[in-house]
Amino acid sequence: MAAASVSVPKGWAQPPPASPGYALNLDLSKAMSQDGASQFQEVIRQELEFSVKKELEKILTTAPSHEFEHTKKDLDGFRKLFHRFLQEKGPSVDWGKIQRPPEDSIQPYEKIKARGLPDNISSVLNKLVVVKLNGGLGTSMGCKGPKSLIGVRNENTFLDLTVQQIEHLNKSYNTDVPLVLMNSFNTDEDTKKILQKYNHCRVKIYTFNQSRYPRINKESLLPVAKDVSYSGENTEAWYPPGHGDIYASFYNSGLLDTFIGEGKEYIFVSNIDNLGATVDLYILNHLMNPPNGKPCEFVMEVTNKTRADVKGGTLTQYEGKLRLVEIAQVPKAHVDEFKSVSKFKIFNTNNLWISLAAVKRLQEQNAIDMEIIVNPKTLDGGLNVIQLETAVGAAIKSFENSLGINVPRSRFLPVKTTSDLLLVMSNLYSLNAGSLTMSEKREFPTVPLVKLGSSFTKVQDYLRRFESIPDMLELDHLTVSGDVTFGKNVSLKGTVIIIANHGDRIDIPPGAVLENKIVSGNLRILDH
């Protein structure tokens, strides 16, 4: 969603004075008399764009010579995004035009899988590049550094598991599928340090960086940064502009042309914290050998919504094309309808398969259209800023012959919180060659609902509160709140709710079996 209109920035009771040496083309008095409001808005818009352009030019002059070209590309990209932000009005979808996608535009995974695999699956795999979105920090889970370096299973990190998966593919099929990490300026240095440990793995690993855009003051709409540095006072002045930036950054890095030159045809893009996002040979085969002969430029994996996913972006038919609609784009009057599990049954997993040739064509035509997400933030000092972002899946409408594939829930296993971490560390899943699969011992395929309270938010605190991860094979629902610890070999079954009120503490004893239990009050077991 973009700005509804350009208001006069705070402190400007009238149009801002033109900068010295700048002649404003529009005659202000004429503008005010003709169709006053819209003309006045246009004056403000032009002034704002000019002011931002001047600020960006000042920032660019502070770039060291070896960073100049790269910084210029980033700031040019930001200026284009800012221009669009000023032009667009209100929610970016007309609710009346939204339709359910046609039946054949979202295929069931079972139908894709039923086609089987060709004998030459190795040559098909050799046309694939795996890209992981690796720009995020582990701060929401109380960790410093890149989220991909958090240990998730048997001391393996997200990155370890990803490398193991692709190495297993390359060894099994005698192929050369490379791994590409899209880092941000927040994660690049730490990630590169750790990559050395994979030198002897059978996976070529490449990295490129997302753009670095300036945050803008919510009131003045001018950049907060005064120079290109991102240390000291400038630490919070910059941000990575969402994963929609992948198209421009991948193109600008030179890797896109390199891979096309090597005969690669598709990228499989996913979040590095989605442990279900493994290379699927059936989807890849469907892309490389389309049943109707028409090449598909973009596949989005979607899966069925549950009550926990009501805010997830959904695929719709809009003006004759598949379009991803996010909750931020929905007019307020229709938000409840958007969240309805009966009307919008699927959501985007952010597992995407995209044609390299199509990315190159669209990038060179400047034809990739993604809605702007306006993300408000408050900096540590209390300053309100906004950052302009885009989402990778929103570009689906720019590609030809796009397709949704309704995949099993097992392909969406994100680890965003320690509640998610508890699930993937437990005996609900078995680990094989970097891939997690639901244990055959679990009688029903659904994942339990787990809600750990604020005492468990940080990974360090969470690990301290479990002497060992409980047996959860028969668990349906777990809620834990307050000062609670778990002894070794605890077993949880059915619905278990454990609540330690303020000032109380509950220690679940070693070997305890809790089945359909509510535990509250105070329970301490002391050694003597």
Salt bridges, closest charged atoms under 4 A:
GLU42 OE1 - ARG45 NE 3.30
GLU49 OE2 - HIS83 ND1 2.67
GLU55 OE2 - LYS58 NZ 3.38
GLU57 OE2 - LYS53 NZ 3.18
GLU57 OE1 - LYS54 NZ 3.62
GLU67 OE2 - HIS66 NE2 3.70
ASP74 OD2 - HIS70 NE2 3.93
ASP76 OD2 - LYS72 NZ 3.23
GLU88 OE2 - ARG84 NE 3.19
ASP160 OD1 - LYS197 NZ 2.94
GLU167 OE2 - LYS171 NZ 3.70
ASP176 OD2 - LYS204 NZ 3.27
ASP188 OD2 - LYS192 NZ 3.24
GLU189 OE2 - LYS193 NZ 3.88
ASP257 OD1 - LYS360 NZ 2.90
GLU265 OE2 - LYS127 NZ 3.50
ASP273 OD2 - LYS147 NZ 2.78
ASP273 OD2 - LYS416 NZ 2.93
GLU297 OE2 - ARG361 NH1 2.89
GLU301 OE1 - ARG411 NE 2.67
ASP309 OD2 - ARG409 NH1 2.63
GLU319 OE2 - LYS97 NZ 2.80
GLU337 OE1 - HIS334 ND1 3.23
GLU337 OE2 - LYS343 NZ 2.53
GLU364 OE2 - LYS360 NZ 2.92
ASP369 OD2 - LYS397 NZ 4.00
GLU371 OE2 - ARG323 NH2 3.01
GLU371 OE2 - LYS397 NZ 2.58
GLU400 OE2 - LYS321 NZ 3.79
ASP461 OD1 - ARG464 NH2 3.60
GLU474 OE2 - LYS493 NZ 3.87
ASP483 OD1 - ARG465 NH1 2.85
ASP507 OD1 - ARG505 NE 2.84
ASP507 OD2 - ARG524 NE 3.46
